[in-house]
Amino acid sequence: MVAEQIISALEDFKTLQCKLSVSVLPYVGVACLGAILFGYHLGVVNGALDYLSNDLGIFGNTVLQGWVVSTLLARCQFILGGSLGDKFGGTKTFQLDAIPLTIGAFVCAITQSVQTMVIGRLLCGIGMGISSALVPLYIYEISPTEVGVHLAHNQLFDRHSCCISGWIALGRKKMVEDDVNIAVVPSFCWHLGWHFV
């Protein structure tokens, strides 16, 4: 009798766990677009740096190449992300955060000079700093306590998109602009996704 009650309780728990997990998946999916953007921006320029350096006229100038790559790492705006999240809430902050990510990716895609590339990368870095601080926190807050796997989605999307962007960018001289243009699509989808979830 006790064994049957335990088995029944475990089955009810598994059913509840599946329902709770599925109910937050749209929110986790949209939030993970921030992780995709984070990883993609980290990897896309690094793989295509030689081709971009030729296009921008800075091949061999390691200082300017360093600026193009490292300006993205000015993502110390995660400090700003916390205060924005407190003031506007997660959804509004993510909608606002999509703006520098989209504009930065667009500027990087159309750039003809190293100055505009640095500005585009700086905008992307601001967006990445805010999203890298708030996406895991948001997923943690909306995930039910019985289900602990949703935070792993953030890391999986982040790491895989970094690898994929590096693979896309390697050895494709004619497609460097397309590689950078691709980043506009998920950032725009991220902005729109927050209007529908």
C-alpha positions in Angstrom: 0.0 0.0 0.0 2.7 2.5 0.9 4.8 1.4 -2.1 1.8 2.1 -4.4 1.4 5.6 -2.9 5.1 6.3 -3.4 5.0 5.1 -7.0 1.9 7.2 -7.6 3.5 10.3 -6.1 6.6 9.8 -8.3 4.5 9.5 -11.4 2.6 12.7 -10.4 5.9 14.5 -9.8 7.2 13.4 -13.3 4.0 14.6 -15.0 4.2 18.0 -13.1 7.9 18.3 -13.9 7.2 17.8 -17.7 4.3 20.3 -17.6 6.4 22.9 -15.8 9.4 22.5 -18.0 7.4 22.8 -21.2 5.5 25.9 -20.0 8.7 28.0 -19.8 10.4 26.7 -23.0 9.2 29.6 -25.2 10.6 32.1 -22.7 13.9 30.1 -22.3 14.1 29.8 -26.1 13.8 33.6 -26.7 16.2 34.3 -23.8 18.7 31.9 -25.3 18.8 34.0 -28.5 20.9 36.4 -26.3 23.3 33.6 -25.6 23.4 32.8 -29.4 24.3 36.5 -30.1 26.9 36.5 -27.4 28.7 33.4 -28.8 28.3 34.5 -32.4 29.8 38.0 -31.9 32.7 36.4 -30.0 33.5 34.1 -32.8 32.6 35.7 -36.1 35.3 38.4 -36.3 38.1 36.3 -34.9 37.8 33.7 -37.7 37.6 36.4 -40.4 40.1 38.9 -39.0 42.7 38.5 -41.7 40.1 39.0 -44.4 38.5 41.9 -42.6 42.0 43.4 -42.0 42.6 43.4 -45.8 39.2 45.0 -46.5 39.8 47.7 -43.9 43.4 48.3 -44.9 44.9 47.4 -41.5 46.6 44.1 -42.3 49.8 43.8 -40.3 48.8 46.6 -37.9 48.3 44.6 -34.8 47.2 47.6 -32.7 44.2 48.3 -34.9 43.4 44.6 -35.3 43.4 44.5 -31.5 41.0 47.4 -31.3 38.6 45.6 -33.8 38.7 42.4 -31.7 38.9 43.7 -28.2 36.4 46.6 -28.4 33.7 43.9 -28.2 35.1 43.0 -24.8 34.1 46.4 -23.5 31.1 44.5 -22.2 31.6 45.8 -18.7 28.1 47.1 -19.1 26.9 44.1 -17.2 26.9 46.5 -14.3 24.4 48.7 -16.2 22.4 45.5 -17.1 21.5 44.9 -13.4 20.3 48.4 -12.8 18.3 48.4 -16.1 16.8 45.0 -15.2 15.7 46.4 -11.8 14.3 49.5 -13.3 12.5 48.2 -16.4 12.2 44.4 -15.7 13.7 41.6 -17.8 11.5 41.8 -20.9 11.8 45.6 -21.4 15.5 45.4 -20.7 16.0 42.7 -23.3 14.0 44.7 -25.8 16.2 47.7 -25.2 19.3 45.6 -25.3 18.4 44.3 -28.8 18.9 47.9 -30.1 22.7 48.2 -29.7 23.1 44.5 -30.8 21.1 45.1 -34.0 22.6 48.5 -34.8 26.1 47.3 -33.9 25.8 44.2 -36.2 24.5 46.4 -39.0 27.3 48.9 -38.6 29.9 46.1 -38.6 28.3 44.7 -41.8 28.3 47.9 -43.8 31.6 49.3 -42.5 34.3 50.6 -44.9 36.7 51.9 -42.2 38.2 50.7 -39.0 36.6 53.5 -37.1 33.1 52.4 -37.9 34.0 48.8 -37.3 35.2 49.7 -33.8 32.0 51.7 -33.1 29.9 48.7 -34.3 31.9 46.3 -32.2 31.5 48.7 -29.2 27.7 48.7 -29.6 27.7 44.9 -29.8 29.9 44.8 -26.7 27.4 47.0 -24.8 24.5 44.7 -25.8 26.5 41.6 -25.0 27.4 42.9 -21.6 23.8 43.5 -20.7 22.6 40.2 -22.0 25.3 38.1 -20.5 24.4 39.4 -17.1 20.6 39.2 -17.4 19.9 36.1 -19.6 21.1 33.5 -17.0 19.4 35.4 -14.2 16.1 35.6 -16.2 16.2 31.9 -17.0 16.9 31.1 -13.4 14.0 33.2 -12.2 11.4 31.7 -14.5 12.5 28.1 -14.3 10.6 26.0 -11.8 12.6 24.6 -8.9 11.9 21.1 -9.9 13.6 21.5 -13.2 17.2 22.4 -13.2 18.2 22.0 -16.8 17.2 25.3 -18.3 20.3 27.2 -17.3 22.3 24.6 -19.2 20.5 25.8 -22.4 22.1 29.2 -22.0 25.6 27.8 -21.9 25.0 25.3 -24.7 23.7 28.0 -27.1 26.5 30.3 -26.1 29.3 27.8 -26.7 27.8 26.2 -29.8 27.1 29.6 -31.5 30.7 30.6 -30.9 32.1 27.5 -32.5 29.6 27.7 -35.4 30.5 31.4 -36.1 34.2 30.5 -36.2 33.5 27.7 -38.6 31.4 29.9 -40.8 34.0 32.6 -40.9 37.1 30.4 -41.6 38.3 30.4 -45.2 35.5 32.3 -46.9 37.0 35.5 -48.2 34.1 36.5 -50.3 31.6 35.8 -47.6 33.0 37.9 -44.7 30.3 40.5 -45.0 27.7 37.8 -45.0 29.2 36.3 -41.9 28.8 39.7 -40.1 25.4 40.3 -41.6 24.1 37.0 -40.1 24.3 38.6 -36.7 21.6 41.1 -37.5 19.0 38.3 -37.9 19.1 36.8 -34.4 19.3 40.2 -32.8 16.2 41.4 -34.6 14.4 38.1 -33.8 15.4 38.5 -30.2 13.8 42.0 -30.1 10.6 40.7 -31.8 10.5 37.6 -29.7 10.1 39.6 -26.5 7.0 41.2 -27.9 5.3 37.8 -28.3 6.3 35.9 -25.1 
